[in-house]
Amino acid sequence: MNENAHPLRVEGRLDEPLSRWLWLVKWLLAIPHWFLLVFLWIGFVLATLVAFVVLLFTGRYPRRLFDYNVGVLRWSWRVGFYSVSAIATDRYPPFTLQDVPDYPAGLSLEYPERQRRGLKLIGWWLLGIPQYMIAGLIGGAALGMHEHWPSLVGILVAVAGILLLVGRGYPRNVFDLVMGFNRWSLRVLVYGALLTPEYPPFRLDQGGEEPTAPEPGGQPDPAA
């Protein structure tokens, strides 16, 4: 991977042909996932709190907690990609925290061997406030169970759904933009959840695949 690439990889494939009407009920079909994700996200919050305490004193994120939290994000992203965050596949998402390589949506994150600790950790987290605000506006639908309306992602997904309904298909440029906003929001989320020390770049990386060589000038970590 290019040294300037972000450690979080959020990818999705526009899985055509898509049903013209199925997107209207996908949120309903995903109810079993919503039910399980409520409990998984409770575990995510508790694991993050424990990891925060450990990070304060050691600068290391417990590996098992890291793997669990990334698994919750991976599961949530697949459900969101299917139902409300992209509606870009009609394939029902699997019930697993593990990676499913042949599913149209995937998420992975490099494990950081060392992070900040003590007051530096708290200050580094607070530096993300501008990004948290931006992510709240553009990517409320980054995770299926965290849908906020209105958001740019939510509006774009609604546009894509209407175009599907009238037989126009899912425009590739709309899909690319939806992926870019979701990717931005998820980068901010993993930063805020202390899963990576990499400050989210102020850069919209569109398209289903992660860029292998991002343009120079990405936002450096301001706490470095």
Buried (B, 14 or more C-beta within 10 A) or exposed (E): EEEBBBBBBBBBBBBEEBEBEBBEEBBEEBEEBBEBBEEBBEEBEEBBEEBBEBBBEEBBBBEEBBBBBBBBBBBBBBBBBBBBBBBBBBEBBBEEBEEBEEBBBBBBBBEBEEBBBEEEBEEBBEEBEEBBEBBBBBBBBBBBBBBEEEBBBBBBBBBBBEBBEEEEBBBEEBBBBBBBBBBBBBBBBBBBBBBBBBBBBEBEBBBBEBBEEBEEEBEEEEBE
